[in-house]
Amino acid sequence: MKKEDFKELLASVREAGAYLRGEAQPSRVFEVTVPKTARTEQEQFAICVQTDDPELLIPRKLYRVTALGDDLYKVIDEAGETAIYPSDHFILVELPSEVEQALLAAEPAASA
């Protein structure tokens, strides 16, 4: 690194330290507005239609999935691990509420 560039970097680091310690105010402040709508993770039922590893994800089996956005689902796989899979591995299914309740009641407590 050139000596002049190093001096500029060192000055920048010292200036940042002064901001962090409250000894100086930054010349610019950026504010980011985050939407207040809370992202709720809602579980749904889905059928696996494809897999890269049939020991961890079984085709034609019903799974509980949580949409994570970006075309990804969170799933508890056959190893009992929470894993992330592409959404194209599943087809979401709408079940009658009685069926959903029966499936949820039949699950072992460890996976709930």
C-alpha positions as CSV (number, residue, x, y, z in Angstrom):
1,M,0.0,0.0,0.0
2,K,1.3,3.5,-0.8
3,K,2.3,5.6,2.1
4,E,-0.3,8.3,1.1
5,D,-3.1,5.8,0.9
6,F,-2.1,4.4,4.3
7,K,-2.2,7.8,5.9
8,E,-5.7,8.4,4.4
9,L,-6.9,5.1,5.8
10,L,-5.4,5.8,9.2
11,A,-7.1,9.2,9.3
12,S,-10.4,7.6,8.4
13,V,-10.1,4.9,11.1
14,R,-9.3,7.6,13.7
15,E,-12.3,9.6,12.6
16,A,-14.6,6.6,12.8
17,G,-13.3,5.9,16.3
18,A,-14.1,9.5,17.4
19,Y,-17.7,8.9,16.1
20,L,-18.1,5.7,18.0
21,R,-16.8,7.3,21.2
22,G,-19.1,10.2,20.8
23,E,-16.3,12.7,20.5
24,A,-17.4,13.9,17.1
25,Q,-20.6,14.0,15.0
26,P,-20.7,12.5,11.5
27,S,-21.1,14.9,8.6
28,R,-23.8,12.7,7.1
29,V,-26.4,10.4,8.6
30,F,-28.4,7.9,6.6
31,E,-31.7,6.6,7.9
32,V,-33.3,3.5,6.7
33,T,-37.1,3.0,7.2
34,V,-38.0,-0.6,7.8
35,P,-41.6,-1.6,7.2
36,K,-43.5,-2.2,10.5
37,T,-45.3,-5.2,9.2
38,A,-43.9,-8.1,11.2
39,R,-43.0,-11.1,9.2
40,T,-44.9,-14.0,10.7
41,E,-43.6,-17.4,10.1
42,Q,-46.7,-19.4,9.3
43,E,-46.4,-23.1,8.8
44,Q,-48.2,-24.8,6.0
45,F,-48.5,-28.3,4.8
46,A,-46.7,-29.3,1.5
47,I,-46.0,-32.4,-0.4
48,C,-42.4,-33.1,-1.5
49,V,-42.3,-33.5,-5.3
50,Q,-38.5,-33.6,-5.8
51,T,-35.3,-34.0,-3.8
52,D,-31.6,-33.9,-4.1
53,D,-31.1,-36.4,-1.2
54,P,-33.9,-39.0,-0.8
55,E,-32.6,-39.9,2.7
56,L,-33.3,-36.4,4.0
57,L,-36.4,-35.5,2.0
58,I,-38.9,-38.2,0.7
59,P,-40.9,-37.5,-2.5
60,R,-44.7,-37.8,-2.1
61,K,-44.4,-37.3,1.7
62,L,-46.4,-34.5,3.5
63,Y,-44.2,-32.0,5.4
64,R,-44.8,-28.9,7.5
65,V,-43.0,-26.0,5.8
66,T,-42.4,-22.4,6.6
67,A,-42.0,-19.9,3.7
68,L,-38.8,-17.9,4.1
69,G,-39.1,-15.7,1.0
70,D,-36.8,-15.9,-1.9
71,D,-38.4,-19.1,-3.0
72,L,-37.1,-21.1,0.1
73,Y,-38.9,-23.2,2.7
74,K,-37.7,-24.2,6.2
75,V,-38.5,-27.9,6.8
76,I,-37.7,-30.5,9.4
77,D,-36.1,-33.2,7.3
78,E,-35.9,-37.0,7.9
79,A,-32.7,-36.6,10.0
80,G,-34.8,-34.4,12.3
81,E,-32.8,-31.3,11.4
82,T,-34.2,-28.0,10.4
83,A,-33.1,-27.4,6.8
84,I,-33.7,-25.0,4.0
85,Y,-34.9,-26.3,0.7
86,P,-36.0,-24.6,-2.6
87,S,-39.8,-24.1,-2.8
88,D,-39.9,-26.0,-6.1
89,H,-39.2,-29.2,-4.1
90,F,-42.8,-28.8,-2.7
91,I,-46.4,-28.2,-3.6
92,L,-48.4,-26.4,-0.9
93,V,-51.7,-28.1,-0.1
94,E,-54.8,-26.8,1.6
95,L,-56.3,-29.3,4.0
96,P,-59.6,-29.1,5.9
97,S,-59.0,-27.7,9.4
98,E,-60.1,-31.0,10.9
99,V,-57.4,-32.9,9.0
100,E,-54.7,-30.3,9.9
101,Q,-55.7,-30.5,13.6
102,A,-55.5,-34.3,13.5
103,L,-52.1,-34.2,11.8
104,L,-50.8,-31.7,14.3
105,A,-52.1,-33.7,17.3
106,A,-50.5,-36.9,15.9
107,E,-47.0,-35.4,15.7
108,P,-44.4,-36.3,18.3
109,A,-43.8,-33.5,20.8
110,A,-40.1,-33.2,19.8
111,S,-40.9,-31.9,16.3
112,A,-43.5,-29.4,17.4
